[in-house]
Amino acid sequence: MKLSYSLGSLLSIEEVLECSQKLNDVKPEIMWIPETWGMENFSMLGAASMQNKFSKIGSSIINIYSRSPSLIAMGAATVDKISKGRLILGLGTSSVPIIEDFHGQSFESPIQRMKEYVDIIRLALNGEKINYSGEIFSLKDFSLLVKPLRNEIPIYLAAINKKMVELTWNIADGVIFYLRPKDEMKKTIPNMQKTRKIDTSLQIITCVDHDYEKAINRAKKTLSFYIAVGTVYREFLHSNGYSEETQTIYNEYTKNGLENLETLVPDKMLDDLCIAGTPDIAIKKLNGFCNTGIDMPIIQFNPIGNAKKSFELLTNTFSGELNE
């Protein structure tokens, strides 16, 4: 089983670089760098690739509304050259609040938009002069001034709902799932893999601490945040076994905000969607996710206390077990 780590968006720039360097010791398959509304992704990917000389470097994820497809192709070609051919380009639609409220863009036609982005990025990386006419984008005589290190860079898509999952299996090299019930993945992944084989990964909110309650509460805090503010995740979970739980959390959020919201996350829901607990418990929970059909779990680092010590415990827990 391949293993990778995502350096969560709550870390500082210095902590991301420090954790990147630490990953040289445990040598995961991929080191993923997130982008939300903090650190810009291509900058961090380039900087982190200088600290971690072993792993592939993944973006998780770059949204397809705040940059043009041409600009994403430029960024991907640049980082791939800096990292000596180690980039995995993770793309996603992000969410309505981020795209419309933070970037001032209209969240329209996500499926068609994703298709055209992947088309244009691949054409650009192939070194072709692009004259492209789509439903959304029209490009004339565009080509990269620099020759990419590789003509093909793996593209993974973040997918939640059925239409994006189907598109991902049609056009992408891999999928990045997030907050997906185990039973749902056991049905979806084998069914989709019959049509076409792609890499399947799942990013898992992960909190490890010697204090069990600290780990549980930290994970519940992150999970409740995504359910409260992430409409697409909330609606998906509502339709896949957690209607009452998601409604309860959202109702409380609309009344009183995020404070103490984690107390409404039941243990069963946490166990189905996250990894949290002491090191021995965390390993057992990881094994449960590995039985869902995914090729690669992505351990999403959620620090507890001192980030350096917390990350050391996290990597010792999972990579130490993996290498035995």
Secondary structure, 3 states (H helix, E strand, C coil): CCCEEECCCCCCHHHHHHHHHHHHHHCCCEEEECCCCCCCHHHHHHHHHHHCCCCEEEECCEECCCCCHHHHHHHHHHHHHHCCCCEEEEEECCCHHHHHHHCCCCCCCHHHHHHHHHHHHHHHHCCCCEEEECCCCEEEEECCCCCCCCCCCCEEEECCCHHHHHHHHHHCCEEEEECCCHHHHHHHHHHHHCCCCCEEEEEEEEEECCCHHHHHHHHHHHHHHHHHHCHHHHHHHHCCCCHHHHHHHHHHHHHHCCCCHHHHCCHHHHHHHCEEECHHHHHHHHHHHHCCCCCEEEEEECCCCCHHHHHHHHHHHHHHHHCC
